[in-house]
């Protein structure tokens, strides 16, 4: 998989290979997080898009038809009778959409008239006009092209992630188009944005895998609360909760996942050695750590521990599937170097066992080195790519340094070298 980005927000140009693990290193404010957010937005806005569009069509048609029926009732109608009429219409709508039939106003009205068996026309004002209005509503919604709807969905999703700052903010750029090209094998999904709206879309790839974006260990504190979160954290929260109403829901997937994650759970238990439970009364989540008399509320765990708990919950809930995309924004930021190494090993194993596409942004030489060494240990090093992000004249570029990751280490140790220089000056001043 490849991701090409041109003139998007601060990014001038980026051509990123996403094959296994992709590591993006660089200083603050050099566009590292933007790469992950773009990938998150593409996958989740286009996830099973055709099914989503049909669902939206049905919802819109049925909501409008219920209003039309209500507007034409001229006597008191009990709810049971009203629902009988609306269900006739809804079944018809589902049938014609499912069978992708052509939409002719007279034919729709005639078919609906036939559907209303044992009808009592006297309870409606202008019965025939009502049928025409229902037919008009169906045709109007169905005639909106999938392309227009896709662009609207893409625009809404990207703007919710980027706060309507998709197109370049730099005053020295003449181009007002932001372009993205996601390539999987020989097929492309191309998106173009102007004035923060998707104005062109070419879709050759059906996105059937989700993207998970992890940048905030404190999402653990929000699991038992009801409040609005940004779309990235709301998506992660839903995956962490992943409530099932039926004891059999997801049982096959869970069994298959357990066969894959035995080694991973052994590693996790070195840091998080206990079971996660949920108090149904309060909604609070707890970790029963070995050696403690009482379980510890997840909100009271250290920030570093929360980072591991997120992975543990995603695995235990069965929220990660093969070939999903996982994006981690500076996961080492709350971790001691020893835990950075443990976390890196977990990521390498996760990627290998689930054939994930993992994108990691980082500032830490320990973390980069750990990914490099563990990918060699588990024979996945051929599927790891390294990039350095940099800014020149307010334009971000990404350089592929897979064949020379020493460039990353040099960039990361430069602050230490500056301190060594200062120490020498102080000692010899």
N, C-alpha and C positions, 0 to 999 in steps of 0.2 A: 504494500500500500504506500502511496506517495501523496503528499499534501503540498501543493504549490500555492503560495499566497503572494499577491501583488497589490501594493498600495492600500493595505488594510490598516486603518488606525495609524499606529506609529511604524508599522512594518513596511519597509520599502520593497523588499523581496525576500522570500524564504522558500526553499525547495527542500522539504523534509521527508526522509525515508522513514516510514513507520513499519518496521518489520521485527517483531519481538519487542525489544526495549529500546526506546529512544531517549537519550540523556541530553538535556539542553542546559548548559552552564553559562553563567555570565553575571555581570554586575546587576545591581538593582535598576529597575526602570529601563530594561533593554528589551522588552517585548517577549520575555520567556513565557509568562502566563498567558499571553494572547494566543500563542500557538495552541495550548491546551483548550482554551475556551472556544476557539474556532472549531476544533475537532469535536468537542462536546456539543456545540450547537448544531453542527452538520448532522451528526448521528442521531441526536434526540429530536430534532425538528423533522427529519425525514424518516424516522423509525416507523416501518410498516405504514407508510404515508397513504397508500391507496385505500387501505382498510379504514384508516382514520378519516379520510375525506368522505367515504361513503357513510360512515357513522354520523359525521356532521351533517351531511345532506338529509339523512333520515330524521335526525333530531330537529333540524330547522323546519322541514316540511310538516312533521307531526305537530310541532308547537304551533305553527301558523294555522294548520287545519283545525286544531281544537278551538282556536279563537274564532275561526269562520263559523264553525258549527254553533258555538255559543251565541254569536251575533245573530243567527237566524232562528233561534228558538223563540216562539211567540207565546208559549204557555209554560206553566211551571213543569219542569221535567225532573224526575228523581235522578240521583247520581247514577244509579245502576243502568237506567235507560240511556242516559247521556254517554256513559262509557261504552255501552254496546255499539252505539253509532261510531264513536271515535275508534274503537278497536277494529270495526269493519274497514275503516279507511286506512288505519295503520298496517293491517295485514296486507291490504292491496298495495300500499306504498312499498313495503318490504319485498313483496313478490316482484313488482315491476323493476325495482332497482336491482334485485338479485339476478333477475333474468336479463337485465340490460336491454329492455324493450324500448322501441321508439315511443315517442310521447306525442300523441295526437289528442287535442282538446276534446273533440266530440267522442272519441273512443273511450277516453278516461271517464268522462261524465256518464256515458252509457254503461260502462262496466261498474262504476260506483252505484248507479241506480239499481243494477242487478244485485250488487252486494247487500244493499239495504233490504234484506228480506223481512217480510212482515212489518214493513215500514208504515208509519202513519204520517203521511205528508202534512196533515193538518197541524202538526205541532211545530212546523217550520214556516217562517215567512219566506216566500219566494224560493221554494224548494229547488227548482231548476237553476235559478241564479246561484244558489249555494253550491250546487254541484259544479257549475262553471267556475266559480271562484276557487274551489278546491283544485280543479284541473289546472287553472291558471297558476296557482301556487306551486303545484308539482312541476309544471313545465318551466316556470321561472327559475326555480332552484336547480333543477336538473340541467338547464341550459348554461349554467355558469361553468366555464371550462375548468378542468382539473389544474391546468397550468396557472390560472389566475389564483385559485385557492392555494396551491403550493407556494406561490410567491408571497401570499399574505401570511401563511403559516411561518415560512422562513423569516420574513421581515419581523414578525412579532417575536419569534424565538431569539433571533440575534439581538434585537433591540432590548429584550429583557435581560440578556447577559451583558451587553456592552453599553447599556444606558444611552442609546441613541448616539453613540460615537463610533460608528462603523467606518465611515469615510474619513480620510486623512484630515487631521486638525492642523497640519503644517501649512503655513501661509505661502511657502515657496514652491508648492506643487501645483502644476497646471492641470494635472489629470484628476478628474473627480469621480473616477470609477475604481471601486475596490473589487478585485477578482480572486476567486478561490477555485481551485481545481483539485478534487479528490479523485485519485486514480487507484482502482483496484483491478489488477491484471491489465486487461486491455480496454476496460470500460471507465467512463468518467462521469462524475457529477460536477458540473460547472455552475458556479453562482457568481452573479455580478450585482454590485450594489451602487446606487447613486442616491445622494441625499438621504442616506440611511434607510433606503428601501430596496428590496430585491427587485431589480428590473429585468433580470434575465436568468433563466434556469434551464440547464440541459441535464436531464436525469437518465442515465443509462444503468444505474446501479440501484437495486432494491436493498435498502438498509434494513436488515433484520436482526441487528445486534445493537445493544444499548451502549452508551458511554457513561462511565461513572467518574465524577470529578471530586477529588478529595483534597481540600486545602484548609480545613478548619476542624481540628480535633474537638473544639468546643461544641460541635454539633451534638455530641453525646449529652450535653447539658440540656438540649432542647427537646429530647425525645418524649418527655412527659409533659411538655408545655404546648399550649395552643397559641401560636402567634405566627404572623406572616414572616417568611424567610425569603431570601432571594432564590431564584429558580434553581441555581446550582445546589444550594444547601437543602432546598425542599425536595429535590430529586434524590439526594443522598439520604435524607431522613426517611423518605418513603421506602427506600431499599433496606435500610437498617431495621425498620419496623416490620415490613413485609408480612402483615398479618394474614393468616389463612383461616377461613371460616369452616372449612371441612378438614377433618383429620387426615383424609386421604389426599388433599391437595398437594401437589408437588412431591409426592412420596417417591416416585421413580427417579426424578431429578436429584432428590436428596441422597438416595442410595448411591447413584452414580457418582455424585460429587464426593461422598465419603470415601469412595474407593481411591479417589485422586489425591485427597488432602491429608492422608495419614501422616506423612513426613512433615507437612506444613504445620499440622496441629501439634506435633511433637516440638517443633521449634517455637511455636507460639506459647506453649505451656511453660517454656523457660522464662517467659516474661509475664504472661497472664495465666497463672496456674490456678484456675478456678472456673466455676460455672456462672453464666449470666442468667439472672432471673428477673421476672417482672412482677411487681405488686399490682394485681388487677384493680385494687381499690384506689390507689393513688396514681397509678400509671408510672411510678418511678422504677428505674432499672437499677439492679444491684449486681455486684460481683462477689461471690462467696469464695474468698481467697483461703487457701489452706493455711492453717495456723491461726485464723481469726475466729473469735467466738461469734461475731455477727457479720452479716454481709455488709460490704461497703457500697454506698450509693455511687453510681458511675460519675456523677457530678463532683464527687469528692476525690476522685482519683487524680494523680498527677497528670499534667498535660501530655507528657511522653507516654504514659500508660494508656491514655485515651486513644492515641494513634494506633496502638496495637489492638485495642478493644474494637475499633472500627473494622479492622480486617477480620477479627474473630467473628464479629456479628454478621458481616457480609457472607462469610463462609458458612456459618451455622444456619443462617436463614436461607441458604441456597440462592442468594441474590447475585452471584457471579456465575455466568454461563460461558461455555467455550466460545472463543473468538470475540468476546466483548472487548470494549476499549476502556482502559483504566488510566486516568490522568491524575498525577500527584504533583501538587504545586509546593515545592520546597518542603518535602516531608520531614527533612532532618532538623527543621528549625527549632523544634522543642525536644530534640533527642540528644542525650549524652553520646559522645563518639562510640562508646561500646554498643549502645542501642541502635545507633545509625548502622553499624555493621550488621546487627541482627535483622534490622528492618530490610536492608538491602538483600540479604539472603532470602528472606521471605518473598520479596518481589520477584527475584530470579526464579524461585521455585514455583510461585503462582503463575508466572508467565509460561513456564515450561509445561506445567500440568494442565492448564486450561487453554493453551495456545492463545493467550491474550495479546492485544496490542497495548503496550504500556508506554506512556510518555511521562518522563520525570524531569522537573526543573530543580536545580540545586545550586547552592553556593559552596557545598562542602567537599573538600578533597578526599576526606575519609569515605564519604558516600560514593563518590565516583570510583574510587579505588576498589571499594567493596563490591560494587556492581561488576566492575571489570574482572576481579579475581573470582567471584562466585559464578559468573557466567562461564568462565574457563573451567571451573570445577565441575559444573553441571552440563558442560558441552553445549552451551547455547551462545557462545561468544560470537559466532558468525551472524547472529541475529540481533546484535547490539550496535547501535549507531550513536555517535557523539557529535554534538554541535556546540559552537560558541556563539552567543549573541553579543552584538556590539552596536553602538550608536555612533553615527558620523553625520554631522550637520542635521541633527534631529531625525535621521532616517535609520531605522533598525535593519540590520542584515544578519543572516544566519550562515555561519561557515561550518561545513562538514569537516570534522577533524578526526574521523574514525581511524584513519591510518596514522594519526599522530596525536594521540590524546595527551601527550606531554604538553601540548599547547594549553590544555585546560589546567594542568597542574601549575604551569608557570604563571598563568593568570591568577590563580587562586592563592599562590604563595607570595605574590608581590606585596601585600600588606605586611606579611611577616618580614620580608626583606627590608621594607621601609623602617620597621621597628628595630631590626638589627642595626641598620645604619644610624638610627637615632641613639641606640644604646652605645655604639662605638663612639659617637661624637661626645656623648655625656661622659664616657669613661676616659676619653683622651682629650677633653677640652681644656 
